[in-house]
Amino acid sequence: MSETIKKNDFPVLGMMCAVCAGTVEKCVSSAPGVVSANVNFAASSVHIEWNADVTSPEQIAQEVKQAGYEMIIPEDIASGIEEQNRREEQQYESMKRRTWTAWIITIPLMALCMLHIHFPGEQGAMAILALIVMLGCGRRFFINGFRNLWRRSPNMDSLVAVSTSVSFLFSLFNTLMPQFWAERSLNAGLYYEASAMIIAFVLTGKLMETRARHNTGSALRALIGLQPQEACIVETDGSTRVLPVSAIRKSNVLRVKPGERIPVDGVVVSGRSAVDESMMTGEPVGVEKMPGSEVSAGTLNGLGSIDIRTEESGEGTRLSAIIRKVREAQGSKAPVQKLVDKVSAVFVPVVIGLAILTLIVWLLAGGAPEIAFLTSVSVLVIACPCALGLATPTAIMVGIGRGASAGILIREAAALEQTDRVDVVALDKTGTLTEGTPVVSECAGDDDKEFTALLGALEEKSEHPLASAILRWTESMKIDVDKSQIKEFDYVAGKGVSAQVPAGHLWAGSEKMALMMSASIPEEMMKKAESWRSEGSVVLYAGLGSRVMLLLRIEDKVRPEAVEAVSQLKARGLEVVLLTGDNEITAKAIAARTGIEKVYAGLLPEDKQKIVSRLQAEGRRVAMVGDGINDSQALAEAYVSIAMGTGSDIAMDVAQLTIVGGRLSALPKAFRLAHATVRIIRENLFWAFIYNVIGIPIAAGVLYPAFHYLLTPMFASAAMAVSSVCVVTNSLRLRKIKI
């Protein structure tokens, strides 16, 4: 009995730092029936694969709840993110109120301490004010912090809870037992304001971080915002009425007025208009639509009114598929994140150990108890696992979101790192360098209308880009034929297609296909074929048995942006090569037009794979760019696989990156985006590590012997608050970087 494996993304509320994310991931991963779990702290979500025969999202949510967090179970992606945004906005407003309250109480408390204002009961008043800030405004830190400490999975909340508790209890002891230090001829101050200031600064930092982190998901929210909630359905009697998009079914005819977003994937049945498809392609150019044209949900209708027949709606649209893939990709982890996760897992226990060690060393060295206390508290406060945990996922989220808005769909975080390391770009010809809309421009051979019609019926079963050209050509002749005559259809990789018909063995394909069929090619046909190839055209043979019946000249225009795209790739130091199944003469003609110097022609699908493999065996990192079934093996073999979004489903399923609109101009952008994202990740990690490596020793008092300088807990908490905000803000730069 086979298992029913399902996967989905679920928003998680309550995660305050990278250690929290690790706790949730460990909790979900260990739940019965869970195959895998991957928590994205930056997105506040968890991607889960589970066995539906063993467990359910509701059961997993209970496990998460017991760990102290909340997992939202949405009806669909859009409603899930909407609910998450609503709840996070509520939490943000609550945190904002608590932050303002903390400062309103802390500032007078600071004034009491710094101005040395004395009045009866002043120490008791300071203790009460500090306690209000701690247990009122910072209540969450103590509940989560001590709970996680008890469960042996301490997090940032634990550091805040321990440091402020120690500071408060030390001050309370000094208030109640002043004679303890006096009897030992020692002075010990009060640090109520330190406890309050730590809470106020940490709350401020978390408030800024939450808002900045929310902005990292703006691209995904923008995509979701493109989905109309209502549609105007055209009834059979011509009347119209507005319905929710969820009520729209396949074959319903919808009317889209000028300036409205198209609510479904469909085909235009009447009217003409220019549709803005920039949300799909990244190119802000109106695309002409007329009866028979395909349209996508979320695209913006221009000045004309059009009626469309629904093909897909709701979760089945291309836009929904893009949203799902972007969501999954943003939740995936870059390879470097695995190391960061290991560091984060031991970070807080190590920091607590260092704080205790700091206290002991200062006391053994003869330092004043007051200094020993201050330095140990500062060590607890300055350490920031959040900066470390946010360094990679925030950059990944913004980078993948930026890619989606530019028409570049990135399947996983690792693809960005790998793309930045590529040094060879291998391009397929048909549908990649060329427009992928070939047309039959000329033919030679027998004028047999029945054969021509059968050829169209044969090509109708093929997914090869050239098949559509032949099919359009044969259909334009309007010759009726019994398509059921086509039996035993066979696709011969890299050569062509064949089938059995009553008249014999029908075939069509390249010269290799003709040779495989032992067909003799007349000399006149051979000369014509050579002439067509020299001009960059593709030549296709079709025949019955060993006889060549037709010679077809198929032209596929080179993409207008191809020359510039190849030039930009070469300017980045990338070697660009052409891999094609076409004849060498045709391939070299196309390569010469686009500025490609190295050409591999006459290749079968396995030959493309072998060339990619050979290049990588030489130490090269190859990005394969293709669009068809015959590219899938090479795409799977390549270090990075990139599919043109206008191609076959198989190519896009294999690929790590997809150029959604199929425009080659997006390819150099993908490399620039990958480089910018990886650079930001490195900057973030450098800052996060350097901050902790330098900050913790300074907090421990290493500068005191030479400079008599101590970092107070208040300044330590301010530094900690700023550190994570810096990381998120740096990641947000990706939204503005020109690609």
N, C-alpha and C positions, 0 to 999 in steps of 0.2 A: 504493500500500500504506500503510495507516494505521499510525501509531506506537502502541506499547503504553506508555502513560504510567502509572506507578505512583507512589504517594507513601506515606511512612511516617515515623514518628519513631524515632530510634535513640539510645540512651544513649551519651554520650561520656565517657570517663574521662581524667583528667589535666589538665583545664583549670583553671588557678590564678587567672586574672584575665581581664578583658574583652578584653585584647589576644590572649590564647590563643584566646578564642572567635572573634575576628576572623580569626586564622590558620587555624583549622579551617574556618570558613565560606569563606574564600578558597580553601583547598585543595580542599574538596568541590565548590564552584561551578565550579572550573576543570577538574574531572575529566571525561573524555569521557562523553557520554551523560547528564550531569546537567542537568536543566532549570532547577532552582532549589534553593537551600539556605538555610536560616535557622537559625542557632545560637542557642539560649537558654542563656546562661551560668548563670543562676539555676537552671534545671532540669537543667543538664549534659546537654543533648540537642540533636540536630540534626534538623530536619524537612527531608526531601529529596523532591523530585520528580525521577524519572529515567525515561529511555527504556529499557524492559526489553529492547528489541531490540539495544541497544548496550552496556549495562553491567549490573551486578548489585550488590547490597549488598556482596557479598564483595569485589568489585573496588574499590569505593569505600572499604571498610574498609582495604584495603591502602594506598591513597593517604593515608588519615588516619594509619595506622601510620608511614608514612615521614616524616610531619610531626611525629612524636613523641607521638601520642595514640592512644587505643584506642577504637574504635567497636564496640559490642555489637550483634549481629544476633539479635533475639529471635524466638521462634516466634509470640508474640502480645503484646499490650500488657501484660497482667498478668505474664507470665513475664519480659518485658523489664524492667519496673520492679522486679520481685522480684530479678532478677539484678543490676540496677544498685544496688539497696539493699544487697544482700549484699556486692558488691565495694566500695561506698563505705564500708560499715561496717568492712570489713577495712582500707581505707585510713585511716579515722578512727582505728582502734585503733593502727595503725602510727604515725600522726602523733602520737597521744597519747604513745606510748612515746618517740618521738624528742623531743617537747617536754619531757617530764619529765627525760629524760637531759640535754638541753641546759641546763636550769636547774640540775640537780645539779652539772654541771661548771662552769657560768658563775658561780654564787654564790661558790665558793671562789676562782675567778679574780678576781672583783670584790674579794673581801676582800684578796687579795694586793696588788692595785693601790691600793686606797683606804687600807689600813692601813699601807702602805709596809713590808711585811714583807720583810726582806732575808736571803738565805741563798745559798750558792754555787749557781750555775746557775739562779737564780730566773727570769731572762729566758727562758732556754731552756725551763723548765717552763711558763711562761705561754704561750709560742709553741706548745708541744705541746698544751696544754689547748685553746687557741683553735682549733688545727687539727683536733682531734677533733670539736669542736662543728661547725665549718664543713663538713668533709668526711664526718663521720659523720652527725650529726643533720640538717645542711642540704645533704646531697649533692644532693638533687633540684634545689635552686635553681641550683646550679652547672652541672649537666648540661643542664637546660632553658634556663637563662639564657644561657649561652655558645653553645649550639646555635642559639637564636633570634637571638642577636646576629650570629652567623656568617651566618645566612640573611637578615639585614637585616629582621627582624621582631621587634625587642626587646620584651620584656614585663616584667611586674613582677619575675619571677625574674631577669631581666637586671640590673635596678636593684639588687636585693639582692646578686647575685653580684659585680657590679662594685664596689659600695660596700664590701663586706666584704673583697674581694680587695685593693683599694687600701689599706684600713685595715691589713690584715695585712701586706702587702708593705712598706708605709711603716714599720711597727713593726719588721719583720724587718731592713730596711735599717739602721734606727737601732741595732738590737742588734748587727749585724755590723760596721757602719762608724760607730761613735760619733765618731771623730775628724773625720769629714766636716763635722759641724756645729761641733765645737769649734774647728777651724781657721778658721772664719768667724765666730767669736764669737756663735754662735746656739745656742739650746736647742731640742731636739725630743724630745717625750715618746714613750712607748709606748702603743699603742692596741689591744693584743690583746683586752682586755676589751670594747672597742667592737665588734669583729668578732663575738665570741661573743654579746654582748647583742643585737645586731641580729638574729642568727639566732634566738635564744630568743624575742624579742618578736614577730618575724614569724611564727614557728611557733605561738605562743600565739594571735595574732590569727587566723591561718588555721584553727586548731582551733575557736575560738569561731565564726568565720564559717561553717565547714563545718556545724557542728551547727545554727546558726540557719538557714542556707540549706536544710538538710534539712527543717526545720519548715515552710518555705514550701510544700512539696508535700504537706503532711499531708492536705489535703482530697481530693486525687486518690488518695492511698493508702487513705484511708477508703472511697472509692467502690469501689476494687478489693477491699478487704476485705469488702465486702458480698456478693461472689460466692461462693456455696457451692461446695465442691469435690466434694461427693457428693450423690446423690439416691436416693430410695427408689422404685423402679419397681414398679408393680402388674402382675403377670402376668395372662394371660387366665383362669387358674384361680383367681385371687384371692390367690395367694401374693405375697409381696414380697421383694425383695432390693436391697441397696445397691450402686450402681454409681458410677463417676466421672462427673461431669457431662459430660465429653467424650464419653462413650459413649451419651448420651441422644440420641434421634432424634425427628423430628417425629411426632406422633400417639401417642407413648409416654404412658401414664397414670402420673402420679407421685402419691405420697401425701406430704402435708406435715402434720406433727404440730404441735400447739400449741407456740409459741415458736421454731419453726424458720424460717429464711429460705427463701423460695421460690426454687428453683434455675433456673427457666426462665420465659419468657413463655408464658402459656397461658390456657386457659378452664376455669373450675370445672365439673366434671361431677357431683360429689356433695359433700354436706356444706355447712355454713355456718360463717362465721367473720368476725371483724373484722380487717382487715389494715392494719398501720401502713405508710403510703406516704410518710412524711415525707422519706425519702431522694430521692423524686421531686418532691414538692410543697413541701417545707419546712414543711408543716402537720402537727403531731404529733396527728392525729385519726384514729382507727380508721375504715376504710371498710368497710361491710358487703359481704360477698361471699357469693353463692349460686350455684346452678347457672346457667351462662350468663354469669357475670361474668368480666371479663378480669382477669388478675393479671400482675404484672411481676417479673422476676428481681431478687433483692436485697431485696424488700420483706419485712416481718416478719409472719408469721402470728400471730394472736391465740390465743384460748382454744379454738377449734374445730379439728377435723381435717378437711382437705379433700383431695379427689382432683382433680387438674388434668390436662387433656390438653395436651401440649406443642405449641406453635405455633412457637416459636423457642428455640434454646439456644446456649450459647457466645457466639461473636462476633456472632451475629445478634440478640441481645436488646436491648431498649431501654436497659438499663443499660450494656451494652458500647458502644452508640452514644453515650451520654452521656459515658462515659469517653474515647472517641476524640475527641469534640468538645472536651471540657475540655482534653485533652492538646494538641490542635492549637492551641486558643486560647491556652493558657499559653505555647506556643512562638512565637506570633505577636508582632510588634513594634508598639509604639505609634508613631505618627508622630514624636513627639519623640525616639524612640530612634535614628532615622536621623542626627540631628544629633550625638547622643552617640557613635554609632559612628564618625563622621568625626573627632570630637575624640580619641577613644580610639586611633584608628589612628596619630595623629601624637604622642600624648601622651608616650610613653617616649623617642622620639628628641629631642623638644623638651627634656625634662627632662635628658637626658644633655648636650645642648648647653648648658643653663643651668648645670649643674654645672661644666663646663669653663670657661664664661664667668666663673662665680663665682671659680674658682681664679685665672684670669688677672687679673681686676679687683683682687682682694686683693693679688696680687703686685705689680702695677703701681702700686697705691696705697701701696706701702711696708709693707703688713701683714706680720706674721710668717708665715713658711712654715707654721708649725703652725696658725695661724688659717685660712689659705687652704685648708689640707688639710681641717681639721675642717668648715668651712662647705660645701665642695664635696661631701664625703661626706654631710653632713646633707641637702643638697638631693636627692641621689640616694635617700636613705632615706625622707624624709618624703613624697615624691610618691606618690600612691595612685590608680592607674587603676581599682582594684577598686571603690572607693566609687562612682566614676562609672559603671562598667559594671553595677553591681548596683542602682543607684537606681531604674530603671524596671522591669526584668524581675521583681525580687522583689515589688514592689507589684502588678504585673499578675498574677503567679502566685497570690498570696494573695487578691487581689480576685476573680479568676475562680473560684478554689476556694471562696471564701466564697459566691459567687453560686450555684454548683452545689449547695451544701448547703442553700441557701434556696429551691431550685426555680427558679433563674434560670440558664439555659444561655446563656453568652456565646460567640459564634462567634469573635471576634477582638479583639485588644487595642484596636484603634482605636475599637471600638464604645463602650468605656468613656469615652474622651475625648469622643466625639461626643455621647453621652447626657448628659454633664454640661453641654453647651452648648445643649441643646434648650430652646425656649421655648413651643412649641405641641405639645399631645398630641391627636392625632386618633384617636378611637375608633370602631371598627365596632360595630354593635349586636348582631346575632345571633352568639352564641358568645363575645362579648367582654364587652359590658355584661350580656347575658343568659346563662343557663346553657348555652345551646346544645343543650338537649334539648327541643325544641318538641313539643307534643302537639296533635292535632286535637281540639278541645273541642266543636265544633258544626259542623253542615253544613246546607245548604239546596239544593234542586234536585231533579233526577230520582232516583228510587230504582231505579237500574239496576245490578244486582249485577255483571253482566258488565263494564259500563263501569268500575265501581269496581275490579274485579280487574285490568283492563287498565291503569288509572291506577297501581296499585301496581307492575305489571310495568315501566311506563315510568319511575317514580321510582327503581326499583331500580338503574337505570343511571346515576343522577345522584349526584354527591358533595356537592350543596348540603345544608346543615344541615336545611332544611325537608323535604327528600326523605325523610329517615329517619322523620320524624313521620308523613308520609302513608303510608309503607311499613308502619309499625307498625299504623296505623289500618286499612289494607286487609287486612293479614294477620290481624288480630283477627277479621275476618268469616269467615275460613276458606273462601274461595271459590276453587275450582280454576279455573285459566285456562292456556291454552297460551301460555307466554311467548315462544315462537318467532314469534308473530304480530307482535312489535315489530320493525319494520324501519326502517332509515335514521334511527337516533337522532340528534338534533341538540340541542346546548346553545346557547341564545341568550343571550349574556352580559347579565346584569342584567335579564332578562325571564322566562325560563323554559326549558322543554324541550319537544320535540315528536318525533313518530315517525309512520311510516306503519303503519296496521293495516288489515285487510280492510274495516272499515266506513268508512275515510276517514283524515283527518289528525287524529291524537290530539295534544292539547297540554295543558299545565298551566303556570301561572305567575301573574305579577302582572297588574294591570289593563293594563299596557303590552303584555303578551303577548296579551291578549284583543283589544286594539285592533289589534295587528299582524295578528291572524288575521281582522280585519274582523268580529268577533263582536259581536252586539247583546246588551247586558246588560239584562235586564228591570228595570223601575223598582223593583220590590219587592226584587230582589237588590241594587240600588244602595243603597237605604235601609238594608238590613241590613248591607251592607259598611261604610257610613259609621258606623253605630252601633258595630260591632265595633272599627273603627279608633280611634274616640274613647276607647275603653277600653284602648288600647295593644296590641290584638291585630293579628296579620298576617292579611290576607285573600288567599286564593289562589283563582284561577279555573281550572276544567278543562272542556274541551269537545271536541267533534268538529267539525272544519271551522269554520263560522261560528256554530255553536250552543254556548252556554254550558250545560253539563250539570250542573255542581256548583259550589257556592260553599262554601269551607272556612274555618272560623275556626281559626287556629293561635295558640296561646298559648305563649310562652317566658318563664318567670319571670326577673325581674331578679335578678342574682346578689346574695345577701344582703350581700356585702362591697362592692358597687359604690358605694353612697352614701359610705361611709367612704374608699374608694380615691380617688374623684373629689375629695372634700374635702381629702385629704392632698396630692394633686397641685396643687390650687389654692392650698393653703397654702404650697407651695414657689414660688409666683409663676408657675406654668405656666397657660397658657390651655388649657382642655379643650373640644374641639369634637366633635360627633357627625357621622359620615359614614355614611349608610345608603341602601340601595336601596329602603327601605320608603316608604310613603305619608307625606306630611308630618304628617298628623294623628296617625298611630301613632308616628312618630319624636318628635314634640313631647311626647306623653304619656309616653314612656319617659324623655326628657331631663328633664322636670319632676320625675319621681320620683327621679332620680339627681343633680340639681343642676347639670346641664349647660345653659348658657345659649345657646350658638350651635349651630344645627342645620342641616345640609345634607342634604335628603331627596330621595327619588326619583332616586337616582344610579345610573348605569351604571358598570361598572368603570373605563371610561376617564374618566368624570366625576370619580370619586374621585381618579384620577391627576392630572387637570387642576387640581383644587382644591388638592391638595398642592403641585403645581408653581407655582400662582399665589401661594400663601402664601409659598413659598420665594423667589419672584421679588421679593416685597415685603421680603425680608431676614429672614424668620422661619426658624427651624430647627425642622422638623416631625418628630415621632416618630409614625409610623403604627402603630397597634395593631390587628391583625386576625387572622382565623383561617381564612378560606376562599379558594377559587380566585378569587372575585371581588374579593379584596383584594390579590392578588399584584402587580398593576400599580402600585397606590398604595404598597405596601410597597417595591417596587423603586425608586420615585421618591423616597421620603422620605429625609431626612437620616439618620434612624435608623429601622430597621424592627424591629418587635417582634411576634412571633407567639404566639398562645395555643396551648399544647402539645396541646390537645384537638382542634385543627383539622386542616386538610388538609395533606398532605405538601408540596404546592407552596408554601403559605404559609410553612411552617417552613424549606424549602430557601432561600427568598428572604431570610428574616429574619436580622438580626444578633444579636438576642436572642430567646430562646424562654422563655416562662413554662411550665415543664414540666408542672405539674399543672393549668394553666389557671385558677388562682385569681387574680382581679384584685387581691387584696390584695398580691400579689408585685410589682405594677407600681410603686407608690411606693418599695418596697424597692430596686428596680433603679436608680431615680434617686438614692436616698440612697447606695447602694453605689458608683455611678459617681462621685458627688461626693467621697466619702471616699477612693476610690482615686486620683483625680486630685490631691486635696489632698496625699496621702502622696507621690505622685510628685514634686510640686513641692517639698515639704519635702526629700525625698532629694536632688534635683538641686541645690537651693540649698545644702544642706550640703556635697555633694561638690565643687561649684565653689568655694564660699567657703573650704572647708578648704584646697584646693590654692592658691587665689589668695592667701590670707593665710599659709598654712604655708610655702610655698616661699620667699617673700621673707624671712620670719623665719629660716628655716634658712640662707639665704644671708648673713645677718648685718646686715640693714638696721637692726636695733635697737642694734647695737654702738656706732656713733659717739655716740649720745645717751645710752644707758643702760649701755653696757659689758656687754651681755648677749649670750651666744652659746648657741644651741640645740645641745646635744651630739648626736652620732649616736644615742646610746642613747635619749634622750628623743624624738628624731625617729622612731625605729623604733617606739616605744611609741605615739606619736600615729598613725602609719600603721596600726598594728594595730587601734587603737580605731575609726578612721574607718569602715572597711568594716563592722565589727560594728554600729556605730550605725545605718548605713543599713538593714541587714537587720532589726535589732531594731525600727526604726521601721515597716518594712513589716509586721512581724508584729502590730503594733497593730490591723491590719484584722481580725484574727481575733476581736478582743474588741469592736470598735466596734458599737454597736447600730444595726441597719438596720431 
